[in-house]
Amino acid sequence: MISKGRNVFDFLVFSNLFIAFCAVAMCICTVASFHLGKLPVHFVAFIFFSTLASYSIHWYLTNADVEVTATRTSWLKHHKEVHAAFFIISAIGTGIFLLQLAGYWRYIIPAVGLTLMYTAPKFPHPVFKRLEKYILGKTFLLAAMWTYVTAVLPFFIVHADWKASFYIYIFNRFTLLFAICILFDIRDRQFDKQTGVKSLVTILPLNKIKILFIVFIVLNLFSSGILYIYNQSITDLIFLAAPGLFTYFLYPLAIKSKNDYLFYFILDGLMALTAVLYFMKNVFDTYIQ
């Protein structure tokens, strides 16, 4: 029974279904936080399928004999066909729902561009492989991609009238995502150095990387406090600040551990923790008096 549960859990996390659900939750949280109504179903479906497609092709193209992780690449070797099947299915789904978002393509194109820039070095062609060595902003690129998709794009989709608090919220989400990306890059630091990948984490010494990490955590907590001034909600403050605090306390473990569950479940899950907390609060408010 435990073995079956472990297999199901591994499938959800390593097949990229978990990260796709995280992306959806983060988008919904953006509009819910500012009481902007509901996102269109076809946009939510597009986010799910496009996230699944981009991560499926990314991992399908990953060489499990070279980019070795503690658990995930072992799973990849035995289930590569899952990534291929999910990519085909999700690419079709992405195309179908993208057509229904024709009026928003000008907002979606930047997200596509950022995604391609991050995944391009994985494609088995010398032109794309060379890009890997020149993307100095690897950490920034991934954080910017996630921030735009989950904390900027939803505002455009619901035709929100832009307010100062929106920009602070976007900054808040970016600082959290950047700090989490730093931990991923520290884990990959040795491999990136060996393969010639240049990023902030491969260039800077570890003590300066830690300072950079702390700066972004402080900025995340500070911007959470600024949003509290706007919203006057202690609940919002707690929900926005909690992921940053957890990320900070995980730093000593993350820089030493190669545990894939720490990175692909806990740290990835922290990106969507604010959304989960809002969801739990809404359930509590709805069903418990």
C-alpha positions in Angstrom: 0.0 0.0 0.0 2.8 2.4 0.9 4.7 1.4 -2.3 1.6 2.2 -4.4 1.1 5.5 -2.6 4.8 6.4 -3.3 4.4 5.5 -7.0 1.3 7.7 -7.3 3.1 10.6 -5.5 6.2 10.2 -7.7 4.0 10.2 -10.8 2.2 13.4 -9.8 5.5 15.2 -9.0 7.9 13.9 -11.7 5.4 13.8 -14.5 5.0 17.6 -14.0 1.3 17.4 -13.1 2.0 18.9 -9.7 3.9 22.0 -11.1 1.1 22.5 -13.7 -1.5 22.6 -10.9 0.8 25.0 -8.9 0.8 27.4 -11.9 -3.1 27.3 -12.1 -3.4 27.9 -8.4 -1.0 30.8 -8.5 -2.9 32.5 -11.4 -6.3 32.0 -9.6 -4.7 33.4 -6.4 -3.6 36.6 -8.2 -7.2 37.6 -9.2 -8.7 36.3 -5.9 -6.3 38.3 -3.8 -7.7 41.5 -5.3 -11.3 40.3 -5.6 -11.2 40.7 -9.4 -13.8 38.0 -10.2 -13.0 34.7 -11.9 -10.5 33.8 -14.6 -12.0 32.4 -17.8 -12.0 28.6 -17.9 -10.2 28.5 -21.2 -7.4 30.6 -19.7 -7.0 28.3 -16.7 -6.9 25.3 -19.1 -4.3 27.1 -21.3 -2.1 27.7 -18.2 -2.4 24.1 -17.1 -1.6 22.6 -20.6 1.1 25.1 -21.5 2.9 24.5 -18.2 2.7 20.8 -18.6 3.8 21.0 -22.2 6.9 23.2 -21.5 8.0 21.1 -18.5 7.4 17.8 -20.4 9.5 18.8 -23.3 12.2 20.2 -21.0 12.5 16.9 -19.1 12.1 14.7 -22.2 15.1 16.4 -23.7 17.1 16.1 -20.4 19.9 13.6 -20.6 19.3 11.4 -17.5 22.9 10.0 -17.8 24.4 13.4 -17.5 22.1 15.6 -15.5 21.8 13.2 -12.6 19.5 14.0 -9.7 18.8 12.0 -6.5 15.5 10.4 -7.7 14.0 12.2 -10.6 16.4 11.2 -13.4 16.0 7.6 -12.3 12.2 7.9 -12.7 12.8 9.7 -16.0 14.8 6.8 -17.4 11.9 4.4 -16.8 9.1 6.7 -17.8 10.4 8.9 -20.6 7.4 7.9 -22.7 5.2 9.7 -20.1 6.9 13.0 -20.9 6.5 12.3 -24.6 2.8 11.5 -24.3 2.1 14.4 -21.9 3.9 16.8 -24.3 1.8 15.7 -27.3 -1.5 15.8 -25.3 -0.7 19.1 -23.6 0.6 20.7 -26.8 -2.7 19.9 -28.5 -4.6 21.3 -25.5 -2.4 24.4 -25.4 -3.1 25.0 -29.1 -6.9 24.5 -28.7 -7.2 26.9 -25.8 -4.7 29.4 -27.2 -7.1 29.8 -30.2 -9.8 30.8 -27.8 -7.5 33.5 -26.3 -6.8 35.2 -29.7 -7.7 38.6 -28.2 -4.9 38.2 -25.6 -2.1 37.0 -27.8 -0.1 40.2 -27.4 0.0 39.5 -23.6 0.7 35.8 -24.0 3.6 36.2 -26.5 6.1 37.4 -23.8 5.4 34.3 -21.7 6.0 32.1 -24.7 9.3 34.0 -25.4 10.6 33.6 -21.9 9.7 29.9 -21.8 11.5 29.2 -25.1 14.6 31.1 -23.9 14.8 28.9 -20.9 14.2 25.6 -22.7 16.0 26.3 -25.9 19.4 25.1 -24.7 17.9 21.6 -24.2 17.3 21.2 -27.9 19.9 18.9 -29.5 21.4 21.4 -31.9 24.7 23.2 -31.5 23.1 26.6 -32.0 20.7 26.0 -29.1 23.3 24.3 -27.0 25.6 27.4 -27.2 22.9 29.5 -25.7 23.3 27.7 -22.4 26.7 29.3 -21.9 25.5 32.8 -22.6 22.3 33.0 -20.6 23.8 34.9 -17.7 20.4 35.6 -16.2 19.3 32.0 -15.9 18.0 32.6 -12.3 16.4 35.9 -13.3 14.9 34.4 -16.5 13.0 31.6 -14.7 11.8 33.8 -11.9 10.6 36.4 -14.5 8.8 33.8 -16.5 6.9 32.5 -13.6 6.1 36.0 -12.3 4.8 37.1 -15.6 2.6 34.1 -16.2 1.1 33.8 -12.7 1.2 37.4 -11.4 1.0 39.7 -14.4 -0.9 37.8 -17.2 -4.0 37.2 -15.0 -4.5 41.0 -14.5 -4.6 41.4 -18.3 -7.0 38.5 -18.8 -9.6 40.0 -16.4 -9.1 43.6 -17.8 -8.2 44.9 -14.4 -7.7 48.6 -13.9 -4.0 48.8 -12.8 -3.3 50.0 -9.3 -0.1 50.6 -7.3 -0.9 47.6 -5.2 -0.7 45.4 -8.3 2.9 46.4 -9.0 3.8 45.7 -5.3 2.2 42.3 -5.5 4.1 41.5 -8.7 7.3 42.5 -7.0 6.4 40.4 -4.0 5.9 37.3 -6.1 9.1 37.9 -8.1 11.3 38.2 -5.0 9.9 35.0 -3.6 10.4 33.1 -6.9 13.9 34.5 -7.4 14.9 33.3 -3.9 13.5 29.9 -4.6 15.3 29.8 -8.0 18.6 30.6 -6.2 18.3 27.5 -4.2 17.7 25.4 -7.3 20.8 27.0 -9.0 22.9 26.3 -5.9 22.0 22.7 -6.2 23.0 22.7 -9.9 26.1 24.9 -9.3 28.7 22.3 -9.8 27.1 20.8 -12.9 26.6 24.2 -14.4 30.2 25.1 -13.8 31.4 21.9 -15.4 29.2 22.5 -18.5 30.2 26.1 -18.8 26.8 27.6 -17.9 27.2 31.1 -16.6 24.7 32.5 -14.0 24.8 34.6 -10.9 25.2 31.4 -8.8 28.2 30.1 -10.8 29.9 33.5 -10.9 29.5 34.6 -7.3 31.1 32.9 -4.3 28.7 31.1 -1.9 28.9 33.8 0.8 27.7 36.5 -1.6 25.0 34.2 -3.0 23.7 33.8 0.5 23.7 37.6 0.9 21.8 37.9 -2.4 19.3 35.3 -1.2 18.7 37.1 2.1 18.2 40.4 0.3 15.4 38.9 -1.8 13.8 37.3 1.2 13.9 40.7 3.0 12.4 42.4 0.0 9.7 39.8 -0.2 8.8 40.3 3.5 9.0 44.1 3.1 6.7 44.1 0.1 4.3 41.8 2.0 4.2 44.5 4.7 3.6 47.3 2.2 0.6 45.3 0.8 -0.7 45.0 4.3 -0.8 48.8 4.5 -2.9 48.8 1.3 -5.2 46.0 2.3 -5.3 46.3 6.1 -5.6 42.5 6.3 -3.4 40.5 8.7 -4.5 37.4 6.9 -3.1 38.7 3.6 0.2 39.6 5.4 0.6 36.1 6.8 -0.4 34.3 3.6 2.1 36.4 1.5 4.9 36.3 4.0 4.7 32.6 4.9 6.4 31.2 1.8 9.3 33.6 2.1 9.9 32.7 5.7 9.7 29.0 5.0 12.1 29.4 2.1 14.6 31.3 4.3 14.5 28.6 7.0 15.0 25.9 4.3 18.2 27.5 3.0 20.7 25.5 5.3 19.0 22.2 4.2 18.7 23.2 0.5 22.3 24.1 0.0 23.4 20.7 1.3 20.7 18.4 0.1 20.1 16.8 -3.3 16.7 15.4 -2.3 14.4 15.8 -5.2 11.3 15.9 -3.0 12.7 18.9 -1.3 13.1 20.7 -4.5 10.3 19.5 -6.8 7.6 19.2 -4.1 8.4 21.4 -1.1 10.2 24.3 -2.8 8.0 24.2 -5.9 5.0 23.9 -3.6 6.1 27.0 -1.7 5.5 29.0 -4.9 1.8 28.1 -4.6 1.6 28.1 -0.8 -0.2 31.5 -0.7 -2.8 30.2 -3.1 -3.3 27.0 -0.9 -3.7 29.1 2.2 -6.3 31.3 0.5 -8.2 28.2 -0.6 -8.1 26.7 2.9 -9.4 30.0 4.4 -12.3 30.1 1.8 -13.3 26.5 2.6 -13.1 27.3 6.3 -15.2 30.5 5.9 -17.8 28.7 3.7 -18.4 25.6 5.7 -17.5 26.4 9.3 -19.2 29.2 11.3 
